[in-house]
Every structure is written in C-alpha cells, then in structure tokens.
Amino acid sequence: MKLTSVDLLKMTWAEARKAKYEEGRKLHGPEWVGETRLREAYVELVDFNVYIAEAANREEISRVHASELQAGAKALADQVRRHIKREDLAK
C-alpha cells in the first residue's frame, strides 16, 4: 500500500523517514537506482519550492509563510549544490 500524506503526518519525523525508505525498497528493490542521492535530494528541494509557490498562488498558505519555507528550501538546496560540486571535482 502506498503511503499517503495522511499516513506520514500521523508519524513522527523519524517514523515517516523509515516508512518512506522501506516503501522505496519494496517498490524499487534493494539497490539504489537513478542519479546520486545528493542529486535526487536537490531535485526534491526544487519540487518542494514549486509546491509551496503553487500553494501560495492558490491561497492555501500565506505569501509570507511561503517565502519563509522557500528561503529555507533554497538554503538547503544551496548546501546540496556545494556538496555536489565537491563530489564532481573529486572525480
């Protein structure tokens, strides 16, 4: 059964992370597929920023709160980008 936002919101952060990891392993198998985990994390942060912008556009969240969340996500994305660049330079 695919986890929903309702399922995840009922869990602690640690429980939700564990559940999502286990769901991914059941769905995709034990081996990692796709880009590096850092690159996938970056893509997820970009998606997060888009979702928050859309929520603000639809007035599901205030513009002030959206800006705060987007700034936090951008700060995380910038850190991830720096790590990716280091990873690329190390190759």
N, C-alpha and C positions, 0 to 999 in steps of 0.2 A: 504494500500500500504506500503510495506517495505521500510524504509528509506535506501538510498544508501550513499556512501561516498560523492558523488557529492552533494546530498541534505544537508548533515551535514556540508560540507565545505562552503556552501553558508550562513550558520547561524553563529551567534556569539556563543561563548562557552556556554553561559547561555541558549540560544535558543536550541542548539544542545542537551544539557543535558535534558532540559524539553521535547523535542521531543522524545528522546530515552526512557525517563521514561514513557511517555504517550503511546508510541508504545508497551513497555513491559507490561503495564497494560492491554491494549487491547488484546494482544496476550495471556497473562497468567492469567488474571483476577486480582481482587483487592488484593488478599492475596499473600504474599511472598511464593515462593516455592524454594526448593533447600537448599544448605548449607547457613550458615550465610553470611550476606552481606560482612563482612570482609574476609571470606574465598573465596568468589566469586571474590572479588577485587584482592586478591592475585593471583588467577588463571589467571585473566585477565592480570595482570602485567607479569606473566610468558609468557603468549601468546604474549604480546607486544614484549618482549625480543626476542622471536623466530621469529616473523615477521620482526623485524629490522635486525636480523642476516641474514635471508633469503634475505632481500632487499640488504644488503651489498654483499652477495655472488653472487647475480645477477647483481651487479653494478648499482642498482637503487639509491643507496646512497653511499657516500664515507665511507671508513672504519673509518675515523676519526669522522665523524658525527654519524655513527652507534655506535661507542664506547661511545660518549658523551650521546646519547639517552639511551643506555643500562645502563650506570652508573647511570643516573637519575632514570630509572625504578627500578634498583636494590636498590637504596637508599629508594625509596618509598616502595618497597616490604619488605625491612628490617624493616621499621617502622610498616607496616601492620602486619608482623610476631610478632613483640613485642606486639602489641595490642591483637593479637590472643592468645598469650601465657598468657597474663594477664587475658583475658576472660576465658581461660581454667582453670587457677589457681583459679578464683573466683567461679568456680562451686563446 
